[in-house]
Every structure is written in C-alpha cells, then in structure tokens.
Amino acid sequence: MIRKINKSKISYKITFINDASSDNTLKELKRIKNFEKIKGIILSGGPKSVYDDGAPTISKEIYGMGIPILGICYGMQLTQLLFEGMISPSNKIQTRTQLGRF
C-alpha cells in the first residue's frame, strides 16, 4: 500500500495506535501539522483481532469529521465493530487475483 502511495507522490503521515484509548487517537490526529488539509485516512491492519483484550481502537468521532476513511483488514473490522456491524471469518483465502490489482 505504501509503495502505491509513494508512486502517486501523495504526502502522507503514518501514525500508530499504541494503546486502546480512543480519546488519545482523536487527540493525536488533531495534533497533526496542517490537520485541516487531510484528504483521507487509511486504517490498515495488524496482528490482533478487534475482539482481543486491549485491541487498539479509535474514536467513533473520526468518522463524523467529513474525511473519507478506507479500512483495510483490521481497519475494516474496527469500522464494522464501532458501527455494530457483523464480523465473521471466511472459509476462502483471498488472493491478488480475487481482489484485483490497484
């Protein structure tokens, strides 16, 4: 993903969620230099499940800020969990050919 973003010459900042405090993530996001110029947020993956004890989370308020959000893997699970969607395992293994190329 980062390789594709680099090729597009889009300026970006990688921020890690280090604790499970949703309040901290909103504060960290608002502290980013030129916060008002953010065009989108990508929530990507990690080794945890959203159901694990102490799993990282974010403030639901982020979704109401008018900034487009793309959830990939853990990011999509987290979005579904925050909005009370269903998350279940799949029997299929997804590959590049099933997902398409970007």
C-alpha positions in Angstrom: 0.0 0.0 0.0 2.7 2.5 1.0 4.6 1.7 -2.3 1.5 2.7 -4.3 1.0 5.9 -2.3 4.7 6.8 -2.8 4.4 6.3 -6.6 1.4 8.7 -6.6 3.5 11.4 -4.9 0.9 12.0 -2.2 2.1 13.4 1.0 1.3 11.1 4.0 1.9 10.5 7.7 2.0 7.1 9.3 0.6 7.2 12.8 0.4 4.1 15.1 -2.3 3.4 17.6 -0.2 2.5 20.6 -2.9 2.0 23.2 -6.6 1.1 23.3 -7.7 4.7 24.3 -10.0 6.1 21.6 -9.7 9.5 23.1 -5.9 9.5 22.5 -6.3 8.7 18.8 -8.6 11.6 18.2 -6.2 14.0 20.0 -3.2 12.6 18.1 -5.0 13.1 14.8 -5.9 16.7 15.6 -2.3 17.5 16.5 -1.0 16.6 13.0 0.5 19.6 11.3 -1.9 21.0 8.8 -4.7 18.8 10.1 -7.3 20.8 8.1 -5.6 19.7 4.9 -6.1 15.9 5.5 -7.8 14.4 2.4 -8.3 10.9 3.7 -7.5 8.3 6.3 -6.4 4.7 5.8 -6.9 2.4 8.7 -4.8 -0.7 7.9 -4.0 -4.0 9.6 -2.1 -5.6 12.4 -1.7 -8.9 14.1 -4.6 -8.5 16.5 -8.3 -9.1 16.2 -10.7 -6.4 17.2 -12.1 -8.8 19.7 -8.7 -9.3 21.5 -8.3 -7.9 25.0 -6.7 -4.5 24.8 -7.1 -4.4 21.0 -6.4 -0.9 19.6 -9.4 1.3 18.8 -10.2 4.8 17.6 -12.8 7.4 18.5 -16.1 7.0 16.5 -16.0 10.8 16.2 -13.3 10.4 13.5 -16.0 9.1 11.1 -18.0 12.3 11.6 -15.2 14.7 10.6 -16.0 14.6 6.9 -12.8 12.9 5.9 -13.0 9.8 3.7 -11.8 6.7 5.6 -10.6 3.5 3.9 -10.5 0.4 6.2 -8.2 -2.4 5.2 -8.2 -5.7 7.1 -8.2 -4.7 10.8 -9.3 -1.2 9.8 -12.5 -2.6 8.2 -13.1 -4.9 11.2 -12.7 -1.9 13.5 -15.1 0.2 11.5 -17.7 -2.6 11.5 -17.3 -3.1 15.2 -17.8 0.6 16.0 -21.0 0.7 14.0 -22.3 -2.6 15.3 -21.8 -4.5 12.0 -21.2 -8.2 11.8 -17.7 -9.6 11.5 -17.1 -13.3 10.8 -14.3 -15.5 9.4 -14.4 -16.6 5.8 -13.6 -20.1 4.5 -12.0 -18.6 1.4 -8.4 -17.3 1.1 -8.3 -14.1 -0.8 -5.5 -13.6 -3.3 -4.4 -10.8 -5.5 -6.4 -12.3 -8.5 -9.6 -12.4 -6.4 -9.1 -8.8 -5.1 -7.9 -7.3 -8.4 -4.9 -5.1 -9.0 -4.6 -1.5 -7.9 
